[in-house]
Amino acid sequence: MASQEEVFKKLVSHCKEYGFVFPSSEIYDGLGAVYDYGQNGVELKNNIKRYWWEAMTKLHENIVGIDAAIFMHPTTWKASGHVDAFNDPLIDNKDSKKRYRADVLIEEAIEKYNEKVEKEVEKARKRFKDSFNEEQFRTTSPKVLELIEKRDALHKRFQDVMNSPNGIDLEAMKQIIIDEEIVDPISGTRNWTDVRQFNLMFSTEMGSTADGAMKIYLRPETAQGIFVNYLNVQKTGRMKLPFGIAQIGKAFRNEIVARQFIFRMREFEQMEMQFFIKPGTELDWFAKWKKTRRSWHEALGFGSHMYRFHDHDKLAHYANAATDIEFNMPFGFKEVEGIHSRTNFDLSQHAKYSGKKIEYFDPETNESYTPYVIETSIGVDRMFLSVMAASYKEEVVNEKGDTRVVLSLPPALAPVKVAILPLVNKDGLPEKAEEILKELRYDYNCQIEVKDSIGKRYRRQDAIGTPYCITVDGQTIEDNTVTLRYRDTMQQERVAIADLHKIIGDSVNISSLLRKIEND
């Protein structure tokens, strides 16, 4: 069985080979942590965005969307705290010359203790077989208890460092890295520099002359574009609390590369919704949005075991509750979405720095107040990676041991919904395929493919995740029936061309996923 690392390498290779993700400006040797989405990748990405957008705006009458500019007045980032406090603790290895986030190195060390515990459990399971009592083993095994004790001690020490009264204790953070004997994954050495703070915002200048230029920033998040438009949307939409504003857009962070493909990039896309509520109701709404967002993920059908909540030990200064939805990537459980109770910090800060009154007049209580906010924030690229990782499969398809690579994508997200395959490139079959294409293309993204044997064409469509293949043959000319092949089961059935819409329609539409969420 392939290791997780091997599976991940295959997935990255598959993304390039089949037109999902390419290294940016590859002919010039690329650019670190920047990627382009290919012809299939952009379709999948757009479908993910559509699924999120429609779940927000169609399933909630009190949520509307905006599209704010990437460039914003620089005082925006002073008010939000990004100018002074948007930093990562970074450490360099003197031998590899590579730079890492020190906190991530420590978090990975904590996770390694968990992995060692699971290995001990698996060894015991194989040894004792049917008589194995897992719960008893976890609470009595000296080795497991020792690992848990070390993990908890490291976790406590890490939290003390992160929650130091004067901000992160950088010296103590380096000491943890030394004491835990954390090595550089490239050089294998422990020759570390001191830990330093680096601001993650990209800056540029706006203006026609050097003297008149204003220093501005590429936005590091999309949320502030929502907050500065709160009054515009509330007044023009006559919105009553509670209500939400949704946005999909690009953000930019000068991240230190974590060598995990599109998981952490310098240019990325976010899907964020800020939900404005009455103060005092925030923890109830926080719990509701946790449940709602988990349902959105689980409606994709990858299994509830692939997700977990990770509640934050250290809260941002503006938050009073925070959790991540983590997905089981090929490199472990990692954050895909964050849900935060941001209190009234953002609107209060923008009121203070702009001098504008940013409040809500509550007609029921006859009072004005600054709304509190629940934020849901999901990375489009991380979501894309989680969908690809969960869908990628290598299967043995017959007794001879022949294999296929298949992307078992949720049909509603698949880049191509239907492939139309003339059995041969003659005898009127290509023309018949064109007729079928014209019938289906207004509702579904379709492809006609004529090159190679039908078996090879099936394999290619499996590899890009096409849920349905339609084979046009001689019988089609006679009776207007085709062979419909199902991607996941590889089963085939003869169906009338007139019935294709009815068979295909429900499963490939975004509405099929939205109904699952509502019925959850």
Secondary structure, DSSP 8 states (H G I E B T S, - for coil): ---HHHHHHHHHHHHHHTTSEEETTGGGT--TT-EEE-HHHHHHHHHHHHHHHHHHHTS-TTEEE----SB--THHHHHHTHHHH-EEEEEEBTTT--EEEHHHHHHHHHHHHHHHHHHHHHHHHHHHGGG--HHHHHHH-HHHHHHHHHHHHHHHHHHHHHT-TTS--HHHHHHHHHHTT---TTT----B---EEEE---EEEESSSTTT-EEEEB-S-SHHHHHTTHHHHHHHTT--SSEEEEEEEEEE------S-GGGS-SEEEEEEEEEEE-TT-HHHHHHHHHHHHHHHHHTTSS-GGGEEEEE-SS--TT-SEEEEEEEEETTEEEEEEEEEEEETHHHHHHHHHH-----EEETTTTEEE--EEEEEEEEHHHHHHHHHHHHEEEEE-STT--EEEEE---TTT-S-SEEEEESSS-TTHHHHHHHHHHHHTTTS-EEE--SS-HHHHHHHHHHHT-SEEEEE-HHHHHHSEEEEEETTT--EEEEEGGGHHHHHHHHHSHHHHHHHHHH-
